Amino acid sequence: MSQDNLIKLECTVCKRINYHSKKNKKKLKNRLEENKYCKHCKKRTPHKETK
């Protein structure tokens, strides 16, 4: 997996990085936001892309 396309997804509630994913940065300019399961909060929370 290329390092250019790697992104980190951070929980908006507990502020921990739980997921790594990839995206095409040429097509998607905005930051990614998804609902994912956080093992620290033990529920589904919104996760935002970090720098």
Backbone bond lengths (Angstrom), bond angles and torsions (degrees), N, CA, C in turn:
res aa  C-N    CA-C-N  psi(-1)  N-CA   C-N-CA  omega(-1)  CA-C   N-CA-C  phi
1 M - - - 1.440 - - 1.531 108.61 -
2 S 1.291 116.53 133.75 1.454 121.40 -177.50 1.533 111.05 -73.59
3 Q 1.313 116.46 141.49 1.464 120.73 179.48 1.521 111.92 -69.12
4 D 1.327 117.45 -23.82 1.461 120.63 -179.24 1.518 112.00 -67.42
5 N 1.319 117.10 -32.23 1.455 121.38 -175.18 1.519 113.48 -95.36
6 L 1.318 118.45 -4.73 1.459 121.12 -177.68 1.523 111.08 -76.06
7 I 1.335 115.93 137.78 1.462 121.38 174.98 1.524 108.32 -133.13
8 K 1.327 115.89 158.57 1.460 121.89 176.71 1.520 108.19 -112.57
9 L 1.325 116.10 139.22 1.457 121.64 178.05 1.525 108.85 -109.80
10 E 1.351 114.48 125.39 1.451 121.23 -174.79 1.524 109.64 -113.13
11 C 1.312 116.84 137.75 1.464 121.88 177.15 1.523 109.08 -68.27
12 T 1.330 116.99 133.67 1.471 120.31 -179.02 1.524 111.98 -79.47
13 V 1.326 117.64 -15.06 1.462 120.89 -179.06 1.528 110.94 -88.19
14 C 1.325 117.37 -55.95 1.469 120.62 -176.07 1.533 113.35 -99.65
15 K 1.333 117.74 -6.56 1.474 123.78 175.89 1.526 113.78 64.59
16 R 1.328 117.09 31.49 1.459 120.63 177.31 1.522 109.76 -107.59
17 I 1.319 115.43 146.60 1.461 121.04 179.00 1.523 108.01 -84.89
18 N 1.330 116.02 117.48 1.460 121.14 -175.28 1.518 113.38 -112.07
19 Y 1.308 117.93 -27.23 1.458 120.84 -172.75 1.524 110.69 -132.70
20 H 1.329 114.81 150.32 1.454 123.09 170.23 1.516 106.73 -121.30
21 S 1.305 115.77 139.13 1.455 120.04 -178.54 1.520 107.89 -145.86
22 K 1.318 116.12 -176.36 1.453 120.12 176.15 1.516 109.09 -134.78
23 K 1.324 115.36 153.24 1.454 120.64 176.61 1.519 109.26 -150.25
24 N 1.317 115.31 158.99 1.452 121.73 176.33 1.523 107.77 -85.50
25 K 1.320 116.90 106.66 1.461 121.16 -174.73 1.524 112.86 -74.67
26 K 1.329 117.01 -14.94 1.461 119.37 177.08 1.523 111.17 -76.84
27 K 1.329 116.64 -33.13 1.456 120.49 -178.57 1.520 112.72 -91.20
28 L 1.326 117.57 -37.73 1.464 122.32 -177.85 1.524 109.24 -105.76
29 K 1.306 116.75 105.27 1.463 120.93 -178.03 1.525 111.54 -87.78
30 N 1.329 117.49 -32.32 1.456 121.34 -177.63 1.518 110.68 -78.67
31 R 1.328 115.30 162.09 1.453 120.17 178.33 1.523 110.41 -75.17
32 L 1.293 114.61 141.68 1.455 122.01 -177.77 1.528 109.90 -79.34
33 E 1.345 116.46 140.60 1.462 121.35 175.52 1.523 108.55 -139.90
34 E 1.324 116.08 125.31 1.458 121.46 -177.91 1.520 109.55 -137.90
35 N 1.330 115.39 154.43 1.460 120.57 171.39 1.518 108.35 -88.55
36 K 1.333 114.98 120.27 1.464 121.49 -178.32 1.522 108.67 -133.98
37 Y 1.329 115.08 163.00 1.456 120.21 177.46 1.528 109.96 -81.45
38 C 1.314 115.81 129.23 1.471 121.61 176.89 1.522 107.92 -104.13
39 K 1.325 116.81 121.50 1.466 119.77 -177.99 1.527 112.04 -74.22
40 H 1.320 117.86 -18.24 1.457 121.10 178.55 1.535 111.37 -82.95
41 C 1.329 116.07 -39.17 1.471 121.21 177.28 1.530 111.51 -84.17
42 K 1.323 116.72 -20.68 1.461 124.46 -178.32 1.527 113.05 62.12
43 K 1.342 115.61 38.53 1.464 121.40 175.19 1.519 109.03 -161.61
44 R 1.341 114.93 172.18 1.467 120.35 178.28 1.525 108.98 -81.53
45 T 1.316 115.87 125.14 1.463 121.66 -178.76 1.528 108.83 -133.79
46 P 1.325 117.21 158.18 1.468 119.03 175.18 1.528 110.82 -69.88
47 H 1.307 116.02 134.81 1.461 123.37 177.07 1.523 108.24 -116.86
48 K 1.343 115.85 131.27 1.457 120.96 179.79 1.521 110.17 -111.48
49 E 1.304 114.18 154.76 1.458 121.07 177.15 1.531 109.69 -73.22
50 T 1.324 116.24 135.95 1.464 120.93 176.51 1.525 109.66 -105.00
51 K 1.310 116.05 173.74 1.449 121.12 179.55 1.509 111.19 -73.15
